[in-house]
Amino acid sequence: ERHDALRSITLVSEKRSGRIKGRTVADGRPQRKYTAPEDVHSPTVSTEGLMTSLAIDAKERRYVVTADVEGAYLHADMDETVIMMFDDDMVDYMVETNPEKYGPHVHINKYGKKRLYVQ
């Protein structure tokens, strides 16, 4: 199972207020090896589709509102188990946040890198 684990990618930014915001996503590219192209979909709009819609909205002087459904992806129906692999600093952060939960599962590979696999 570990060889099918998806590597985690963490993006961190500092807001103007000084707050730090982070987002971790799975690098799904390895799934392409065993997922048929017709089974892959992305719920995000294309840039061209968005720009076209915005142009129509502006031309017709429509009132436009946006909303962010926080954590929506956490409630998505999934038909497969996904194992994510965290390494190095991210492992340290996760263990620091919850040592009882993550600490016992940290592995060190043959190159001395810390790894944590999470289902």
C-alpha positions in Angstrom: 0.0 0.0 0.0 2.8 2.4 0.7 4.0 2.5 -2.9 0.5 3.7 -3.9 0.6 6.5 -1.3 0.0 10.0 -2.7 2.7 12.5 -1.7 1.4 15.6 0.2 2.0 19.1 -1.0 1.8 21.8 1.5 1.4 25.5 0.5 2.0 28.1 3.2 1.4 31.8 2.9 1.4 34.8 5.2 -1.7 37.1 5.1 -1.4 40.9 5.3 -2.6 40.6 8.9 0.5 38.5 9.7 -1.6 35.3 10.1 -0.1 32.2 8.6 -2.4 30.1 6.4 -1.6 26.6 5.1 -3.2 24.1 2.8 -2.2 20.6 2.2 -3.3 18.6 -0.9 -2.5 15.2 -2.3 -0.4 15.0 -5.5 -2.8 12.8 -7.5 -0.6 12.4 -10.5 0.4 8.8 -9.6 -3.3 7.8 -9.6 -3.2 8.1 -13.4 -1.4 4.8 -13.6 -4.3 2.9 -12.3 -7.3 5.2 -12.9 -9.0 5.2 -16.2 -9.2 8.7 -17.9 -13.0 8.5 -18.1 -13.1 8.0 -14.3 -11.2 11.2 -13.6 -13.0 14.5 -13.1 -12.3 17.8 -11.6 -15.0 19.9 -10.0 -13.1 23.2 -10.7 -14.2 25.6 -13.5 -11.8 26.3 -16.4 -10.3 29.7 -16.6 -11.9 30.3 -20.0 -15.3 29.3 -18.6 -14.9 31.7 -15.7 -13.8 34.6 -17.8 -16.7 34.0 -20.3 -19.2 33.9 -17.5 -17.8 37.1 -15.9 -17.9 38.9 -19.3 -21.6 38.0 -19.7 -22.2 39.1 -16.1 -20.5 42.4 -16.7 -22.3 43.0 -20.1 -25.7 42.3 -18.5 -24.8 44.2 -15.3 -25.6 41.2 -13.2 -25.2 41.2 -9.4 -22.6 38.5 -8.6 -21.8 36.9 -5.3 -19.2 34.3 -4.5 -19.1 31.8 -1.6 -16.5 29.5 -0.2 -17.8 26.2 1.3 -15.2 25.7 3.9 -14.0 22.1 4.2 -16.4 20.9 1.4 -13.8 18.4 0.1 -13.7 16.7 3.5 -17.3 15.6 3.0 -16.9 14.3 -0.5 -18.0 10.8 -1.3 -15.0 8.7 -2.2 -15.1 5.2 -3.6 -11.5 4.3 -2.7 -9.1 4.5 0.2 -6.5 7.2 -0.2 -3.2 7.0 1.6 -1.1 10.2 1.8 2.6 10.4 2.6 4.0 13.3 4.6 7.7 13.8 4.9 10.3 15.9 6.7 9.0 19.1 8.3 5.4 18.3 7.9 5.9 15.1 9.9 7.4 17.2 12.7 4.4 19.6 12.6 1.9 16.8 12.7 3.7 15.0 15.6 4.0 18.3 17.5 0.2 18.9 17.0 -0.8 15.4 18.1 2.1 13.2 19.4 -0.1 10.3 20.6 -1.8 10.0 17.2 1.1 10.4 14.8 4.3 9.8 16.8 4.1 6.0 16.8 3.6 5.9 13.1 6.7 7.9 12.0 9.1 5.9 9.8 12.6 6.8 8.8 13.5 5.6 5.3 17.0 4.3 4.2 18.0 7.9 3.3 17.2 9.2 6.8 14.0 11.0 5.8 11.0 11.0 8.1 7.8 9.6 6.6 4.3 9.4 7.9 1.6 7.5 6.0 -2.0 8.6 6.8 -5.2 6.9 5.5 
